[in-house]
Amino acid sequence: MVKSKQAKREDLMEMTLEEYLTKIKGEYYLKDMTSILEESKLEPWVFNFLLEAYNKAHGEFHVGRIRRIANTWASIKLDTLEDVIQEGERLIREERELLLKLYLEEVTLEDLLKGISGVTPDEEEVQMLRDIQESYKLNDGVMNVLVYYSMLKTDMKLVKNYITKIASHWKRKGISDVEGAIALTKQEYKSYKGWKQKSENIQSIERERMKAIQSAINAGLDDEKLGEFVRSLFSDS
């Protein structure tokens, strides 16, 4: 039977470090993790949650990185299970973003395209991207970010006009590294979501106004009263 999320959390709270590492087949790290636990003075169950989050993000352990994270967790207030869970979720997001950043800094354009689509990229498509990169003087890492996010937005297709538009925008913004490119992408995505929500809200209000006006017409209001009614609807906005 599959355990519930709550049951899994209870198990993490009750396990010793050795039991947890044995469960995930990480016995090799017992000495290092015991040392980190003792140095950080974290509660053992909290450390289990830290390791669980890190393992979800990476699928393996990096001793130095875990030591730094443990010291950070020890310096902040984690009084409740909910605090620890939230910090664990944040850790997973940050570590996965770090992995993506490192990947986009190092991967070749050809391997990136193959990794996204699963097939060897067309030479003409690669040349098209190289021409855009050269035209806007984007370094390899920034170009990788541009290709990665543009394909996510265009159903895994390489749309030349869309990519060129982004490249031009990033050139004007002075984007020069992967971190800056990712940060701008996230910022503009949030702005887009906010604009979209505002637009949807406005459309919803307009639909309700039109329904109200139609109801007033159906009720047989004369032109003068109908005019007053319509003005009252728009005076509230």
C-alpha positions in Angstrom: 0.0 0.0 0.0 1.3 3.5 -0.9 1.9 5.6 2.1 0.3 9.0 2.5 2.4 12.1 2.6 1.6 12.5 6.3 2.8 8.9 7.0 6.0 9.6 5.1 6.6 12.7 7.1 6.0 10.8 10.4 8.5 8.2 9.3 11.1 10.9 8.6 10.6 12.4 12.1 11.0 9.0 13.8 14.0 7.6 11.9 17.5 7.8 13.0 20.0 9.2 10.6 21.4 5.7 10.0 17.9 4.3 9.3 17.2 7.1 6.8 20.4 6.6 4.9 19.9 2.9 4.8 16.4 3.4 3.4 17.7 5.5 0.5 20.8 3.3 0.1 23.1 6.1 1.2 25.0 4.2 3.9 28.3 5.4 2.3 27.6 8.9 3.6 26.9 8.0 7.2 30.2 9.2 8.6 30.1 12.6 6.7 26.4 13.2 7.5 26.9 12.3 11.2 29.7 14.9 11.3 27.5 17.5 9.7 24.6 16.8 12.0 26.8 17.2 15.1 28.4 20.4 13.8 25.2 22.1 12.8 23.4 21.0 16.0 20.2 20.6 14.1 17.5 18.3 15.5 18.0 14.8 13.9 14.5 14.8 12.4 15.1 18.3 10.9 18.3 17.0 9.3 16.4 14.1 7.9 14.0 16.5 6.1 17.0 18.5 4.8 18.5 15.4 3.3 15.2 14.2 1.9 14.7 17.6 0.1 18.3 17.6 -1.2 18.0 14.1 -2.4 14.8 14.9 -4.3 16.5 17.8 -6.0 19.8 16.0 -6.9 19.4 12.3 -6.5 22.7 12.2 -4.8 24.6 14.0 -1.9 27.3 16.6 -2.1 28.9 16.8 1.3 30.2 20.4 1.1 26.9 21.7 -0.2 24.9 19.9 2.5 27.2 21.2 5.2 26.6 24.8 4.1 22.8 24.3 3.9 22.8 22.6 7.3 24.6 25.6 8.8 22.1 27.9 7.2 19.1 26.0 8.5 20.7 26.0 12.0 20.8 29.8 11.8 17.2 30.4 11.0 14.0 29.8 13.1 12.5 26.4 12.3 10.2 25.8 15.3 7.5 23.7 13.7 7.0 20.8 11.2 5.4 23.3 8.9 8.4 25.6 9.0 10.7 22.7 8.1 8.5 21.5 5.3 8.4 25.0 3.8 12.1 25.3 4.0 12.5 21.9 2.4 10.3 22.9 -0.5 12.2 26.1 -0.9 15.5 24.1 -0.9 14.2 21.8 -3.6 13.3 24.7 -5.8 16.6 26.5 -5.3 18.7 23.4 -5.9 16.8 22.5 -9.1 17.3 26.1 -10.3 21.0 25.8 -9.5 21.2 22.5 -11.5 19.4 24.1 -14.4 21.7 27.1 -14.3 24.9 24.9 -14.3 23.5 22.8 -17.1 22.7 25.9 -19.3 26.1 27.3 -18.6 27.9 24.2 -19.8 25.7 22.4 -22.4 26.4 22.9 -26.1 23.5 24.3 -28.3 23.3 21.0 -30.2 23.1 18.9 -27.0 20.5 21.3 -25.5 18.3 20.9 -28.6 18.7 17.2 -28.6 17.9 17.0 -24.8 14.7 19.0 -25.3 13.4 17.3 -28.4 14.9 13.9 -28.1 16.3 13.9 -31.7 19.4 15.2 -33.4 18.8 18.9 -34.3 18.4 19.9 -37.9 21.6 21.7 -39.2 19.6 24.5 -40.7 17.9 25.2 -37.3 21.2 25.2 -35.5 22.6 27.6 -38.1 19.5 29.9 -37.7 20.1 30.1 -34.0 23.9 30.7 -34.4 23.1 33.6 -36.8 20.7 35.2 -34.3 23.3 34.7 -31.5 26.0 36.4 -33.6 23.7 39.2 -34.7 22.9 40.1 -31.1 26.3 39.2 -29.6 24.8 36.8 -27.0 27.2 34.4 -25.2 26.6 30.7 -25.3 25.0 30.4 -21.9 22.6 33.3 -22.5 21.7 31.8 -25.9 21.0 28.5 -24.2 18.6 30.1 -21.8 16.9 31.9 -24.6 16.4 28.7 -26.6 15.3 26.7 -23.6 12.6 29.1 -22.4 11.4 30.1 -25.9 10.8 26.4 -26.8 8.9 25.9 -23.6 6.6 28.8 -24.6 6.2 27.7 -28.2 5.3 24.0 -27.7 8.9 22.9 -28.3 9.1 24.6 -31.7 11.9 27.0 -32.9 10.1 30.1 -34.0 12.6 32.4 -35.6 10.7 35.7 -35.2 9.9 34.9 -31.5 13.5 34.0 -30.7 14.8 37.1 -32.6 12.4 39.4 -30.7 13.6 38.0 -27.3 17.3 38.2 -28.4 16.8 41.9 -29.4 15.1 42.6 -26.0 17.9 40.9 -24.0 20.5 42.7 -26.0 18.9 46.1 -25.1 18.6 44.9 -21.4 22.4 44.1 -21.4 21.9 40.5 -20.4 25.4 39.0 -20.2 25.1 35.8 -18.2 22.9 32.8 -17.5 21.9 34.0 -14.0 20.7 37.3 -15.4 18.9 35.7 -18.3 17.0 33.3 -15.9 16.2 36.1 -13.5 14.7 38.3 -16.3 12.7 35.4 -17.7 11.2 34.7 -14.3 10.5 38.4 -13.7 8.8 38.8 -17.1 6.8 35.6 -16.6 5.4 37.0 -13.4 4.6 40.3 -15.1 2.8 38.4 -17.8 0.8 36.4 -15.3 -0.2 39.6 -13.5 -1.2 41.3 -16.8 -3.2 38.2 -17.9 -5.1 38.0 -14.6 -5.9 41.8 -14.8 -7.0 41.3 -18.4 -9.3 38.4 -17.4 -10.7 40.4 -14.5 -11.5 43.3 -16.9 -13.1 41.0 -19.4 -15.2 39.4 -16.6 -16.4 42.9 -15.5 -17.3 43.9 -19.0 -19.3 40.7 -19.5 -21.3 41.4 -16.3 -21.9 45.0 -17.4 -23.3 43.8 -20.8 -25.5 41.3 -19.1 -26.9 44.1 -16.8 -27.5 46.4 -19.8 -29.3 43.7 -21.7 -31.4 42.9 -18.7 -32.3 46.6 -18.4 -33.3 46.7 -22.1 -35.4 43.6 -21.7 -37.1 45.3 -18.7 -38.3 48.0 -21.0 -36.5 51.1 -19.6 -36.9 54.2 -21.7 -33.9 55.8 -23.3 -33.4 58.4 -20.4 -33.5 55.8 -17.7 -31.4 53.4 -19.7 -28.8 56.1 -20.1 -28.7 56.8 -16.4 -28.4 53.1 -15.7 -25.4 52.6 -18.1 -23.6 55.7 -16.6 -24.1 54.3 -13.1 -22.4 51.0 -14.2 -19.3 52.8 -15.5 -19.1 55.3 -12.7 -18.3 52.4 -10.3 -15.1 51.5 -12.2 
